[in-house]
Every structure is written in structure tokens, then in C-alpha cells.
Amino acid sequence: MTARYEVDLDTRLNAIRDAFDEVCGAALVLDPDLHVVLGTKRAEALLGFPIVTGELAPKLLCGESVKRPVAEALVAGRPVSAYIPRPGPGGELHMLHIRSLPLAVSSSGPRTGWLLLLEDAHDAGGDGPVLFHGMWTQDAAMKLVFRVLVRIADGDDTVLVRGETGAGKELIANALHALSRRSKGPLRVINCAALPPNLLESELFGHIRGAFTGAVRDTPGHMQLADGGTLFLDEVAELPLELQAKLLRVLETRTVIPVGGREPIPIDVRIVSATHRALRKEVEGGRFRADLMYRLRVIPVYLPPLRARRGDIRLLTEKLIESANAQGRRRVDHVAPATWQFLEAHDWPGNIRELRNVLAYAYAIGEGPILAPSDLPAELVDRGFSFDGQTSSVAEVPVLSSEPTLSVEAQRIVHVLERTAGNRERAAKILGLSRVTLWRRMRDLGLLK
């Protein structure tokens, strides 16, 4: 009779941990409620601290971060692939790539937990999509931007973000703030192109009581309100020259003098600015001070436009559709192949903001679970159409038909036929229909004359 083999629990767990370490590398095993069941030695080395069994994974990985993509996905029961920042052994920040895999006894059975695979971002390869502080991408250039942000986030050097309108410059500023040691301090945002010079000066630097008519009390500006945190100056190239001189003094002295005041007030603020213009050209044209440019662009960050990362168009569209579906106004389960052709061929001068507006239009105008070409604004499906050269928005797009008695489908067909000058073959292609099906729809809707 074979002797019964007995082994204590710690020995069993160590064997299991060693096996996971060998097979999975840096990994965490979670129960259905997201408590840590097991953490490998490589995971402890990567995170820089011991992993305590029973600790909640969202707290372990996301800490007090405002943006919590991994935690949100796990709580919602969704697999996730994301980058999150973690402090290294010397206190420096590095990016951690996390992938989650659901665990279940069978493909149709209930989820029994999660397996989280961890990698240092410098070792994480592949071309898959990643989520970084609210920004999705699978583009190599954008991933490089994310790695740069992690490396520079914890310093105090000024950062200049260059990017086109709608490309996500404010999201970059938000990420820099969230990753920095200033994350618990305020983040203030001001658009330098949105206010006239006299109001902009007061908004930036504050004013004292009696400085001008209506100044009934001392009022701090954004510079003071951002003390201990980050100030984001959007469209900084639009600053008037006289305010550029005052901003330069603030950067040099780390003090601010309110409008009407005399005494400088010390401030501790990191400046992140953004522009869609080339500051060197603005300097050459005499519209921007060279000394201020050098102060603002200690670390330049270039944000590529959407047309330069066409592989992200489909990814971002799918993510925006997921978000729109969750709002319940309309549910889109499928994007027609012809629709993808139009979306991926467009140059997107308004970048991600324009893509978001196009999909908002499509949800408002279209019906049913299929996103058809006929749901898209005219300038996407008809290259000869333009709104006076301007990027369209939901409010600017004309009503499909001036005939209120027609059904939505009939209005859609009439509108497309108007855009194609009555060419049914081209209209059918835009609508995602065969020419025969279009003829039948027109007949049933009473549109044939």
C-alpha cells in the first residue's frame, strides 16, 4: 500500500507560485471580487514591493490615480490592455503594461477570476491597442508619445505640446498632471485665444481691488489658483505680445504680480502649453517672443494628427460606438464595409473631435443596428461637398430634407439622390444597397415619378 503523500499549504502555494513565475512571468491571479489570490516573484520585483494576498487589485495597481482604466475595466468585467504609471525602485516613474485574461472552467461557464500579466513598457512589444489616460491607440508614434510623457511627468520643466485642433492636446496635459508628483494639486486650464487681452491678463495673473471698474475685491488668477499644481495654457501662440512679456517674467522669477498690484506673489506652478502653430514661424513673423518660446518649449511633444495614424481610425470609431451604445439612444452592432471605406479615406482635419462629431451625427440621423454610409455627413461620402471649407459639426449639418412628410428612410434617400444629382448607381453605393434594392425602396416609399 502506497504511503499517503502529505505536504503543508505553504509548500503547495510556493510550488504553484514558482510554476506561474516560470510559465507566466510577472503575473497576478485574482478572485471574482478582484482580491489577489497569488502574485509571482517577478510581479513583486516589477512592482517594487511585496504582494499581499487578499489585497484589492485596483488599489494595488491604480493607487489614488484619478484615471483608473484597469480598475474600471475589471469592475465592469471587461478584458483590458492598458499602460499605467508606477514608481520605480529609485522613485522614478516607469510605464507598466497590463493585460487581463478572464478565468473560467469552461467558455460558457461563470468567470472564476482574472489572470493579470504585467510587463515593463520598454519590454512590451506588439502592435495591439493600448489605453493611456483616456487615449486609445495602436500607433507606434502615439505609443512613443506615451512613453515620453511617463519619463517627463515627474519633473518641473515646461512642456510645449504641438498638435492640430481636436487632436487631444488637453488630454496630454491631463495625463502629465495625473502622472506627476503634483497630481494631488490643482490643474487649471485657460484658452489664450478665447478672451480679449484685458480679460485674459486678469484671468491669468489676477487683479486687486480697484484695479479697474468692477474690481470690487482682490481676485486671484489662474497662476495663483494653480499653485502646487499644473497650469495648462491652450493656444499659447495667441497670447498678445504685452502679455508674453509678463508671462516671461513669471517663468523667470516664479512670482506673479496681479493687475493693479505692486508686490510679487510667489507661486509654485508647472506650465504646460499647447499650440497648433509652429512657434518658430511665429517668432520669425514678429508675433511671438523668442525668449518666451525657449522658456516654454524646454520639452517639446508632438502629437500626430489622426490622418497620420490611420490604423487608429477604426479603433477609435469602435471605442466611440461602445460609448454611444451605452447611452441607449441607438445601438450600433455593425459598421457596413462601405462605411469603413468612407471613414478611413477621410483626412480628418478636425481630428478626433471631428470623428466624435461625425458619429454623433450618425447616431442622431440613422436608425437600426447597422451604421450605413447614408448615416454619415455629406462631406464624408461626397468629395465635392463642403461647408464653405469648414470642418463640419453636428449643429452645422443641414437637415436631410425640407419635406417634413417623408419618413426618415425616404428623407435619407432623397438627400443622397440630391447629392449625386439623381445618379442612382452612385446613390445606391453610398447607401450600401444594390441598385435594384434602391429602386424597390424608392417604389415602396412612393419616390418614383
Secondary structure, 3 states (H helix, E strand, C coil): CCCCCCCCHHHHHHHHHHHHHHHHCCEEEECCCCEEEEECHHHHHHHCCCCCCCCEHHHHHHCCCCCCHHHHHHHCCCCCEEEEEEECCCCCEEEEEEEEEEEECCCCCCEEEEEEEEEECCCCCCCCCEEECCEEECCHHHHHHHHHHHHHCCCCCCEEEECCCCCCHHHHHHHHHHHCCCCCCCEEEEECCCCCHHHHHHHHHCECCCCCCCCCCCECCHHHHCCCCEEEEECHHHCCHHHHHHHHHHHHHCEECCECCCCCEECCCEEEEEECCCHHHHHHCCCCCHHHHHHHCCEEEECCCHHHCCHHHHHHHHHHHHHHHHCCCCCCCEECHHHHHHHHHCCCCCHHHHHHHHHHHHHHHCCCCEECHHHCCHHHHCCCCCECCECCCHHHCCCCCCCCCCCHHHHHHHHHHHHCCCCHHHHHHHHCCCHHHHHHHHHHCCCCC
